[in-house]
Amino acid sequence: MKVESIEIISNSLKEYRKARGLTQQDIADLAGVSRKAINELEQGKDTIEFKIVLKVLAVTDLELTLQ
């Protein structure tokens, strides 16, 4: 999937989480970030730190490919 906006990442994360019956807190615990950070990522906030995005991607099946 080509990532052209933060909304694509946020929607993918939300779909991933819900499909597996996980809460935002579950993902936050796995990634070592706050639940607020997961909420902001899922809401598509463009102020989210990139290192948080990378931590979340590392504990999910989601990938970010740069071309």
N, C-alpha and C positions, 0 to 999 in steps of 0.2 A: 504494500500500500504506500502510495506517495503521500508524505506528510507535507501539506501546504499551509497548515495553520494549527494553532494550539487546539482548536476545536476537534480536529481529527484525533489528536492524542487523547484529549479528555473523553471523547465519546468511546474510543477504543478501550480505555481503561475502565470506564463505567460498565460497558458491555462485558468485558472480561470478568470483572468483579461480580456482577450480578449473575452471570452464567454459572459461576462456581459457588454461589451462595455465600460470598464473603462480604464482610462489612468494610467500611472505610477504615475502621480501627484495625481490622485484620491485616489489610494491605499496609497500613502505616507501621504496624508492629513488625511485619516481615521486612519492610524496607528500612526500618530504623529512622522513620520520620514521624512528624506529628499527624494526627487525624485531620487537623486544620489544613495542613499542606496537601493531603489527599483531596479534601473537599475543594480547595482552591484549584487544584489541578483538574478535577472533574468539572468544575464550573467554568473552566477555560480562562482563568485569570492569566493575563499575559505578564504578570510580575513574578511568577513562580521561578525559583532559581533552577537553572539547568541541571545542577548537580542533584537536585531532588528528582527531577524527571529521570535522570540516569539511574538513581537508586531504585525507583519504582520499576523501571524497565528491567532491571537486573533480577527482580524477584517475580516477574510475570513472564508469560510466553510472548510478550509484545516486543517488537524490535523497531529500532530507528535506523534506517539506512541512509547514509549520506552519499550523494553522487556528485 
